[in-house]
Amino acid sequence: MKQRTLAGRQVSAIGLGAMPMSMNNDKKYPSFEDAVATVHAALDAGVTLIDTADIYAPDGEEMGHNERIVAEALRTWDGDASSIFVATKGGIVLEQDGSKGRNGSPEYLRAAAEKSLAILGVDQIDLYQYHRPDRTRVYADIMKGLGALREEGLVRAVGISNASVEEIQIAIDVLGEGNLASVQNEFSPKHPGSIDELRFCATHGIAFLPWSPLGGTGGGATRVGDRYSAFREVGEAHGVSPQQAVLAWELALDPHVIPIPGARRAASITDSAQAANLELSEDEVLRLSESVGIFDD
Ligand SMILES: NC(=O)c1ccc[n+]([C@@H]2O[C@H](COP(=O)([O-])OP(=O)(O)OC[C@H]3O[C@@H](n4cnc5c(N)ncnc54)[C@H](OP(=O)(O)O)[C@@H]3O)[C@@H](O)[C@H]2O)c1
Protein backbone atom coordinates (compact mmCIF):
# COMPACT_ATOMS: atom_id res chain seq x y z
CA MET A 1 0.00 0.00 0.00
CA LYS A 2 1.10 3.57 -0.67
CA GLN A 3 2.72 5.24 2.34
CA ARG A 4 2.51 8.68 3.89
CA THR A 5 4.57 10.35 6.62
CA LEU A 6 3.20 10.76 10.13
CA ALA A 7 5.41 11.99 12.97
CA GLY A 8 8.49 11.06 10.94
CA ARG A 9 7.33 7.50 10.35
CA GLN A 10 5.95 5.85 7.25
CA VAL A 11 2.34 4.73 7.64
CA SER A 12 -0.25 3.41 5.21
CA ALA A 13 -1.94 6.21 3.27
CA ILE A 14 -5.28 4.92 4.57
CA GLY A 15 -5.60 4.35 8.32
CA LEU A 16 -8.27 2.53 10.27
CA GLY A 17 -10.67 4.61 12.35
CA ALA A 18 -11.53 2.19 15.14
CA MET A 19 -14.28 4.32 16.71
CA PRO A 20 -17.41 2.72 15.18
CA MET A 21 -16.61 -0.54 16.94
CA SER A 22 -17.19 1.20 20.30
CA MET A 23 -19.19 4.33 19.48
CA ASN A 24 -21.42 5.05 16.49
CA ASN A 25 -24.64 6.78 15.51
CA ASP A 26 -26.50 3.49 14.88
CA LYS A 27 -25.72 2.24 18.42
CA LYS A 28 -24.93 -1.17 16.95
CA TYR A 29 -21.68 -2.77 18.05
CA PRO A 30 -19.77 -5.85 16.95
CA SER A 31 -18.79 -8.38 19.60
CA PHE A 32 -15.28 -7.96 21.02
CA GLU A 33 -14.12 -10.93 18.91
CA ASP A 34 -15.63 -9.52 15.71
CA ALA A 35 -14.10 -6.11 16.42
CA VAL A 36 -10.68 -7.72 16.85
CA ALA A 37 -11.23 -9.58 13.56
CA THR A 38 -11.99 -6.28 11.80
CA VAL A 39 -8.74 -4.77 13.06
CA HIS A 40 -6.91 -7.91 11.90
CA ALA A 41 -8.51 -7.55 8.45
CA ALA A 42 -7.24 -3.96 8.29
CA LEU A 43 -3.71 -5.00 9.23
CA ASP A 44 -3.80 -7.90 6.78
CA ALA A 45 -4.83 -5.41 4.07
CA GLY A 46 -1.67 -3.38 4.75
CA VAL A 47 -3.10 -0.75 7.08
CA THR A 48 -0.39 0.31 9.55
CA LEU A 49 -2.14 3.26 11.21
CA ILE A 50 -4.97 2.85 13.74
CA ASP A 51 -6.81 5.81 15.22
CA THR A 52 -8.53 5.37 18.58
CA ALA A 53 -9.36 7.46 21.68
CA ASP A 54 -9.90 6.88 25.39
CA ILE A 55 -13.45 8.17 25.10
CA TYR A 56 -14.57 5.66 22.44
CA ALA A 57 -16.91 3.40 24.40
CA PRO A 58 -20.59 2.45 24.11
CA ASP A 59 -22.95 4.49 26.29
CA GLY A 60 -22.57 3.73 29.95
CA GLU A 61 -19.44 1.68 29.50
CA GLU A 62 -16.09 2.65 30.91
CA MET A 63 -13.61 4.63 28.90
CA GLY A 64 -10.88 2.71 27.12
CA HIS A 65 -13.23 0.20 25.43
CA ASN A 66 -11.87 0.94 21.96
CA GLU A 67 -8.24 1.06 23.10
CA ARG A 68 -8.75 -2.41 24.60
CA ILE A 69 -9.94 -3.74 21.23
CA VAL A 70 -6.88 -2.25 19.53
CA ALA A 71 -4.51 -3.62 22.18
CA GLU A 72 -6.01 -7.11 21.96
CA ALA A 73 -5.94 -7.05 18.16
CA LEU A 74 -2.26 -6.13 18.15
CA ARG A 75 -1.47 -8.73 20.81
CA THR A 76 -3.14 -11.52 18.83
CA TRP A 77 -2.21 -10.50 15.27
CA ASP A 78 0.18 -12.88 13.57
CA GLY A 79 2.10 -10.08 11.83
CA ASP A 80 4.71 -7.69 13.24
CA ALA A 81 2.69 -5.52 15.63
CA SER A 82 5.69 -3.28 16.32
CA SER A 83 5.28 -1.90 12.79
CA ILE A 84 1.79 -0.60 13.58
CA PHE A 85 1.35 3.06 14.49
CA VAL A 86 -1.37 3.67 17.08
CA ALA A 87 -2.75 7.17 17.52
CA THR A 88 -4.98 7.82 20.49
CA LYS A 89 -6.59 10.91 22.03
CA GLY A 90 -7.43 12.48 25.35
CA GLY A 91 -9.17 15.58 26.63
CA ILE A 92 -12.85 14.57 26.55
CA VAL A 93 -14.27 13.38 29.85
CA LEU A 94 -17.22 11.15 30.54
CA GLU A 95 -19.35 12.68 33.31
CA GLN A 96 -21.18 10.56 35.90
CA ASP A 97 -24.51 11.13 34.12
CA GLY A 98 -23.10 9.86 30.82
CA SER A 99 -22.73 13.32 29.26
CA LYS A 100 -19.40 14.46 27.86
CA GLY A 101 -17.26 17.30 29.13
CA ARG A 102 -13.77 18.53 28.32
CA ASN A 103 -10.66 18.89 30.40
CA GLY A 104 -7.45 20.35 29.04
CA SER A 105 -5.59 20.75 32.34
CA PRO A 106 -2.03 19.39 32.40
CA GLU A 107 -2.91 17.12 35.35
CA TYR A 108 -5.88 15.63 33.54
CA LEU A 109 -4.00 15.09 30.27
CA ARG A 110 -1.13 13.39 32.09
CA ALA A 111 -3.49 11.05 33.96
CA ALA A 112 -5.41 10.29 30.76
CA ALA A 113 -2.21 9.55 28.83
CA GLU A 114 -1.03 7.25 31.62
CA LYS A 115 -4.31 5.31 31.46
CA SER A 116 -4.03 4.99 27.68
CA LEU A 117 -0.44 3.75 28.03
CA ALA A 118 -1.61 1.08 30.48
CA ILE A 119 -4.55 -0.05 28.36
CA LEU A 120 -2.57 -0.08 25.12
CA GLY A 121 0.22 -1.92 26.97
CA VAL A 122 3.02 0.23 25.57
CA ASP A 123 5.86 2.29 27.07
CA GLN A 124 5.21 5.23 24.79
CA ILE A 125 2.20 6.34 22.78
CA ASP A 126 3.06 6.82 19.09
CA LEU A 127 0.81 9.87 18.69
CA TYR A 128 -1.25 11.57 21.39
CA GLN A 129 -3.94 13.88 20.05
CA TYR A 130 -5.66 16.55 22.09
CA HIS A 131 -9.27 15.64 21.27
CA ARG A 132 -11.41 18.81 21.50
CA PRO A 133 -10.70 22.31 22.81
CA ASP A 134 -11.63 22.95 26.43
CA ARG A 135 -12.98 26.48 25.99
CA THR A 136 -12.60 27.26 29.69
CA ARG A 137 -8.82 27.31 29.24
CA VAL A 138 -6.30 29.23 27.20
CA TYR A 139 -5.32 27.05 24.22
CA ALA A 140 -1.63 27.90 24.58
CA ASP A 141 -1.68 26.62 28.19
CA ILE A 142 -3.26 23.34 27.06
CA MET A 143 -0.55 23.00 24.41
CA LYS A 144 2.14 23.45 27.07
CA GLY A 145 0.67 20.50 28.97
CA LEU A 146 0.55 18.45 25.80
CA GLY A 147 4.15 19.35 24.94
CA ALA A 148 5.28 18.26 28.42
CA LEU A 149 3.97 14.74 27.74
CA ARG A 150 6.26 14.54 24.72
CA GLU A 151 9.25 16.08 26.47
CA GLU A 152 8.93 13.55 29.29
CA GLY A 153 8.61 10.66 26.84
CA LEU A 154 5.10 9.44 27.67
CA VAL A 155 4.19 10.11 24.07
CA ARG A 156 6.43 10.12 21.03
CA ALA A 157 4.51 12.77 19.09
CA VAL A 158 1.61 15.09 19.67
CA GLY A 159 -1.30 16.16 17.52
CA ILE A 160 -4.48 18.16 17.91
CA SER A 161 -8.04 17.61 16.79
CA ASN A 162 -11.03 19.81 16.01
CA ALA A 163 -8.74 22.80 15.74
CA SER A 164 -9.11 26.06 13.80
CA VAL A 165 -6.29 27.62 11.80
CA GLU A 166 -5.71 29.99 14.72
CA GLU A 167 -5.43 27.08 17.16
CA ILE A 168 -3.07 25.21 14.85
CA GLN A 169 -0.87 28.31 14.75
CA ILE A 170 -0.92 28.53 18.56
CA ALA A 171 0.05 24.85 18.77
CA ILE A 172 2.98 25.45 16.40
CA ASP A 173 4.07 28.51 18.39
CA VAL A 174 3.96 26.68 21.73
CA LEU A 175 5.29 23.28 20.64
CA GLY A 176 7.83 24.69 18.19
CA GLU A 177 7.85 24.37 14.39
CA GLY A 178 8.10 20.69 13.47
CA ASN A 179 6.76 19.46 16.82
CA LEU A 180 3.07 19.39 15.91
CA ALA A 181 2.76 16.07 14.11
CA SER A 182 -0.87 16.14 13.03
CA VAL A 183 -4.24 17.80 12.92
CA GLN A 184 -7.39 15.67 12.88
CA ASN A 185 -10.52 17.51 11.72
CA GLU A 186 -13.78 16.47 10.15
CA PHE A 187 -13.44 16.52 6.37
CA SER A 188 -15.51 14.79 3.68
CA PRO A 189 -17.82 15.63 0.74
CA LYS A 190 -20.45 16.30 3.42
CA HIS A 191 -18.09 18.48 5.43
CA PRO A 192 -15.59 20.18 3.11
CA GLY A 193 -15.32 23.20 5.43
CA SER A 194 -11.95 22.19 6.92
CA ILE A 195 -10.22 22.71 3.59
CA ASP A 196 -8.63 25.81 5.14
CA GLU A 197 -7.06 23.76 7.95
CA LEU A 198 -6.05 21.07 5.45
CA ARG A 199 -4.24 23.66 3.30
CA PHE A 200 -2.67 25.32 6.34
CA CYS A 201 -1.30 21.95 7.48
CA ALA A 202 0.03 21.27 4.00
CA THR A 203 2.03 24.51 3.98
CA HIS A 204 3.48 23.71 7.42
CA GLY A 205 4.33 20.07 6.68
CA ILE A 206 1.80 18.79 9.23
CA ALA A 207 -0.15 15.59 8.59
CA PHE A 208 -3.90 16.20 8.19
CA LEU A 209 -6.14 13.31 9.23
CA PRO A 210 -9.72 13.77 7.97
CA TRP A 211 -12.17 12.30 10.50
CA SER A 212 -15.49 10.85 9.32
CA PRO A 213 -13.86 11.01 5.87
CA LEU A 214 -16.82 9.24 4.25
CA GLY A 215 -19.57 11.17 6.02
CA GLY A 216 -19.82 9.25 9.27
CA THR A 217 -21.81 6.39 10.71
CA GLY A 218 -25.61 6.46 10.72
CA GLY A 219 -25.87 6.38 6.91
CA GLY A 220 -23.57 9.22 5.86
CA ALA A 221 -20.77 6.92 4.73
CA THR A 222 -22.98 4.18 3.31
CA ARG A 223 -24.99 6.59 1.19
CA VAL A 224 -22.15 8.88 0.10
CA GLY A 225 -22.51 7.74 -3.53
CA ASP A 226 -26.25 8.51 -3.54
CA ARG A 227 -25.80 11.92 -2.00
CA TYR A 228 -22.75 12.97 -4.02
CA SER A 229 -23.27 11.61 -7.52
CA ALA A 230 -19.91 12.83 -8.87
CA PHE A 231 -18.16 10.43 -6.48
CA ARG A 232 -20.41 7.57 -7.55
CA GLU A 233 -19.70 8.30 -11.21
CA VAL A 234 -15.93 8.53 -10.74
CA GLY A 235 -16.04 5.30 -8.73
CA GLU A 236 -18.03 3.61 -11.50
CA ALA A 237 -15.54 4.81 -14.12
CA HIS A 238 -12.78 3.03 -12.18
CA GLY A 239 -14.92 0.01 -11.27
CA VAL A 240 -14.66 0.77 -7.52
CA SER A 241 -17.00 1.84 -4.73
CA PRO A 242 -17.95 5.51 -4.26
CA GLN A 243 -16.23 5.25 -0.86
CA GLN A 244 -12.92 4.48 -2.60
CA ALA A 245 -13.46 7.46 -4.91
CA VAL A 246 -14.00 9.71 -1.87
CA LEU A 247 -10.85 8.49 -0.11
CA ALA A 248 -8.72 8.66 -3.28
CA TRP A 249 -9.92 12.24 -3.82
CA GLU A 250 -8.94 13.19 -0.27
CA LEU A 251 -5.50 11.62 -0.77
CA ALA A 252 -5.11 13.54 -4.05
CA LEU A 253 -5.72 16.89 -2.36
CA ASP A 254 -2.30 16.90 -0.71
CA PRO A 255 0.48 14.42 0.26
CA HIS A 256 -0.04 15.37 3.94
CA VAL A 257 -3.59 13.96 3.97
CA ILE A 258 -4.10 10.58 5.67
CA PRO A 259 -7.80 9.59 5.88
CA ILE A 260 -8.88 7.29 8.71
CA PRO A 261 -12.15 5.66 7.53
CA GLY A 262 -14.06 3.90 10.28
CA ALA A 263 -15.25 0.31 10.09
CA ARG A 264 -17.15 -2.26 12.06
CA ARG A 265 -17.04 -4.83 9.27
CA ALA A 266 -13.86 -6.30 7.80
CA ALA A 267 -15.31 -5.79 4.29
CA SER A 268 -15.52 -2.01 4.81
CA ILE A 269 -11.88 -1.46 5.72
CA THR A 270 -10.67 -3.98 3.15
CA ASP A 271 -12.46 -1.99 0.46
CA SER A 272 -11.39 1.40 1.83
CA ALA A 273 -7.73 0.34 2.07
CA GLN A 274 -7.66 -0.16 -1.69
CA ALA A 275 -8.26 3.56 -2.21
CA ALA A 276 -4.58 4.12 -1.41
CA ASN A 277 -3.72 2.67 -4.80
CA LEU A 278 -6.50 4.34 -6.79
CA GLU A 279 -5.08 7.05 -9.05
CA LEU A 280 -7.52 9.75 -10.09
CA SER A 281 -6.76 12.07 -13.01
CA GLU A 282 -6.28 15.79 -12.38
CA ASP A 283 -9.58 16.43 -14.14
CA GLU A 284 -11.38 13.97 -11.87
CA VAL A 285 -9.91 15.54 -8.74
CA LEU A 286 -10.89 19.01 -9.95
CA ARG A 287 -14.41 17.86 -10.81
CA LEU A 288 -14.88 16.19 -7.41
CA SER A 289 -13.54 19.20 -5.54
CA GLU A 290 -15.77 21.58 -7.45
CA SER A 291 -18.78 19.32 -6.90
CA VAL A 292 -18.47 19.96 -3.17
CA GLY A 293 -17.61 23.64 -3.50
CA ILE A 294 -13.82 23.49 -3.20
CA PHE A 295 -11.99 25.65 -5.71
CA ASP A 296 -8.29 26.34 -6.23
CA ASP A 297 -6.87 29.19 -4.14
N1 LIG B 1 -11.36 13.58 16.35
C1 LIG B 1 -12.67 13.51 16.41
O1 LIG B 1 -13.34 14.33 17.05
C2 LIG B 1 -13.35 12.40 15.69
C3 LIG B 1 -14.75 12.39 15.54
C4 LIG B 1 -15.33 11.34 14.83
C5 LIG B 1 -14.51 10.34 14.28
N2 LIG B 1 -13.16 10.37 14.46
C6 LIG B 1 -12.26 9.35 13.89
O2 LIG B 1 -12.53 9.22 12.50
C7 LIG B 1 -12.77 7.85 12.19
C8 LIG B 1 -13.71 7.73 11.04
O3 LIG B 1 -14.91 8.42 11.28
P1 LIG B 1 -16.34 7.71 11.33
O4 LIG B 1 -16.17 6.28 11.63
O5 LIG B 1 -17.19 8.57 12.20
O6 LIG B 1 -16.91 7.95 9.87
P2 LIG B 1 -16.56 7.40 8.40
O7 LIG B 1 -15.21 6.86 8.35
O8 LIG B 1 -16.92 8.50 7.49
O9 LIG B 1 -17.65 6.27 8.23
C9 LIG B 1 -17.56 5.05 8.92
C10 LIG B 1 -18.57 4.10 8.35
O10 LIG B 1 -18.32 3.91 7.00
C11 LIG B 1 -18.58 2.60 6.62
N3 LIG B 1 -17.57 2.27 5.60
C12 LIG B 1 -16.23 2.42 5.72
N4 LIG B 1 -15.62 2.06 4.58
C13 LIG B 1 -16.59 1.70 3.73
C14 LIG B 1 -16.60 1.22 2.39
N5 LIG B 1 -15.46 1.09 1.71
N6 LIG B 1 -17.79 0.93 1.81
C15 LIG B 1 -18.94 1.09 2.51
N7 LIG B 1 -19.01 1.52 3.77
C16 LIG B 1 -17.84 1.82 4.38
C17 LIG B 1 -18.40 1.75 7.85
O11 LIG B 1 -19.40 0.76 7.85
P3 LIG B 1 -19.41 -0.52 8.84
O12 LIG B 1 -19.48 0.08 10.22
O13 LIG B 1 -20.63 -1.25 8.45
O14 LIG B 1 -18.15 -1.27 8.64
C18 LIG B 1 -18.50 2.74 8.99
O15 LIG B 1 -19.65 2.57 9.76
C19 LIG B 1 -13.32 7.28 13.50
O16 LIG B 1 -13.19 5.90 13.54
C20 LIG B 1 -12.46 7.99 14.52
O17 LIG B 1 -11.25 7.29 14.63
C21 LIG B 1 -12.58 11.39 15.15
The ligand as an SDF file (V2000), in Angstrom:
LIG
                    3D

 48 52  0  0  0  0  0  0  0  0999 V2000
  -11.3580   13.5770   16.3480 N   0  0  0  0  0  0  0  0  0  0  0  0
  -12.6650   13.5070   16.4070 C   0  0  0  0  0  0  0  0  0  0  0  0
  -13.3350   14.3300   17.0500 O   0  0  0  0  0  0  0  0  0  0  0  0
  -13.3480   12.4030   15.6900 C   0  0  0  0  0  0  0  0  0  0  0  0
  -14.7500   12.3920   15.5440 C   0  0  0  0  0  0  0  0  0  0  0  0
  -15.3250   11.3360   14.8270 C   0  0  0  0  0  0  0  0  0  0  0  0
  -14.5080   10.3440   14.2780 C   0  0  0  0  0  0  0  0  0  0  0  0
  -13.1610   10.3680   14.4630 N   0  0  0  0  0  0  0  0  0  0  0  0
  -12.2600    9.3490   13.8860 C   0  0  0  0  0  0  0  0  0  0  0  0
  -12.5310    9.2160   12.4980 O   0  0  0  0  0  0  0  0  0  0  0  0
  -12.7710    7.8520   12.1910 C   0  0  0  0  0  0  0  0  0  0  0  0
  -13.7090    7.7330   11.0380 C   0  0  0  0  0  0  0  0  0  0  0  0
  -14.9090    8.4240   11.2840 O   0  0  0  0  0  0  0  0  0  0  0  0
  -16.3370    7.7060   11.3300 P   0  0  0  0  0  0  0  0  0  0  0  0
  -16.1660    6.2850   11.6300 O   0  0  0  0  0  0  0  0  0  0  0  0
  -17.1860    8.5730   12.1960 O   0  0  0  0  0  0  0  0  0  0  0  0
  -16.9080    7.9540    9.8690 O   0  0  0  0  0  0  0  0  0  0  0  0
  -16.5630    7.3960    8.4020 P   0  0  0  0  0  0  0  0  0  0  0  0
  -15.2120    6.8570    8.3520 O   0  0  0  0  0  0  0  0  0  0  0  0
  -16.9210    8.5030    7.4850 O   0  0  0  0  0  0  0  0  0  0  0  0
  -17.6530    6.2670    8.2320 O   0  0  0  0  0  0  0  0  0  0  0  0
  -17.5640    5.0500    8.9180 C   0  0  0  0  0  0  0  0  0  0  0  0
  -18.5710    4.1040    8.3540 C   0  0  0  0  0  0  0  0  0  0  0  0
  -18.3190    3.9140    7.0000 O   0  0  0  0  0  0  0  0  0  0  0  0
  -18.5780    2.6010    6.6210 C   0  0  0  0  0  0  0  0  0  0  0  0
  -17.5730    2.2690    5.6030 N   0  0  0  0  0  0  0  0  0  0  0  0
  -16.2340    2.4180    5.7160 C   0  0  0  0  0  0  0  0  0  0  0  0
  -15.6220    2.0630    4.5800 N   0  0  0  0  0  0  0  0  0  0  0  0
  -16.5910    1.6960    3.7250 C   0  0  0  0  0  0  0  0  0  0  0  0
  -16.5990    1.2240    2.3870 C   0  0  0  0  0  0  0  0  0  0  0  0
  -15.4570    1.0900    1.7130 N   0  0  0  0  0  0  0  0  0  0  0  0
  -17.7870    0.9310    1.8080 N   0  0  0  0  0  0  0  0  0  0  0  0
  -18.9360    1.0910    2.5060 C   0  0  0  0  0  0  0  0  0  0  0  0
  -19.0110    1.5210    3.7740 N   0  0  0  0  0  0  0  0  0  0  0  0
  -17.8370    1.8190    4.3800 C   0  0  0  0  0  0  0  0  0  0  0  0
  -18.4020    1.7520    7.8520 C   0  0  0  0  0  0  0  0  0  0  0  0
  -19.3960    0.7580    7.8480 O   0  0  0  0  0  0  0  0  0  0  0  0
  -19.4060   -0.5180    8.8390 P   0  0  0  0  0  0  0  0  0  0  0  0
  -19.4830    0.0750   10.2150 O   0  0  0  0  0  0  0  0  0  0  0  0
  -20.6310   -1.2470    8.4480 O   0  0  0  0  0  0  0  0  0  0  0  0
  -18.1460   -1.2720    8.6350 O   0  0  0  0  0  0  0  0  0  0  0  0
  -18.4990    2.7370    8.9900 C   0  0  0  0  0  0  0  0  0  0  0  0
  -19.6510    2.5670    9.7590 O   0  0  0  0  0  0  0  0  0  0  0  0
  -13.3170    7.2780   13.4980 C   0  0  0  0  0  0  0  0  0  0  0  0
  -13.1870    5.9040   13.5390 O   0  0  0  0  0  0  0  0  0  0  0  0
  -12.4620    7.9890   14.5170 C   0  0  0  0  0  0  0  0  0  0  0  0
  -11.2450    7.2870   14.6330 O   0  0  0  0  0  0  0  0  0  0  0  0
  -12.5770   11.3860   15.1480 C   0  0  0  0  0  0  0  0  0  0  0  0
  1  2  1  0
  2  3  2  0
  2  4  1  0
  4  5  1  0
  4 48  2  0
  5  6  2  0
  6  7  1  0
  7  8  2  0
  8  9  1  0
  8 48  1  0
  9 10  1  0
  9 46  1  0
 10 11  1  0
 11 12  1  0
 11 44  1  0
 12 13  1  0
 13 14  1  0
 14 15  2  0
 14 16  1  0
 14 17  1  0
 17 18  1  0
 18 19  2  0
 18 20  1  0
 18 21  1  0
 21 22  1  0
 22 23  1  0
 23 24  1  0
 23 42  1  0
 24 25  1  0
 25 26  1  0
 25 36  1  0
 26 27  1  0
 26 35  1  0
 27 28  2  0
 28 29  1  0
 29 30  1  0
 29 35  2  0
 30 31  1  0
 30 32  2  0
 32 33  1  0
 33 34  2  0
 34 35  1  0
 36 37  1  0
 36 42  1  0
 37 38  1  0
 38 39  2  0
 38 40  1  0
 38 41  1  0
 42 43  1  0
 44 45  1  0
 44 46  1  0
 46 47  1  0
M  CHG  2   8   1  16  -1
M  END
$$$$
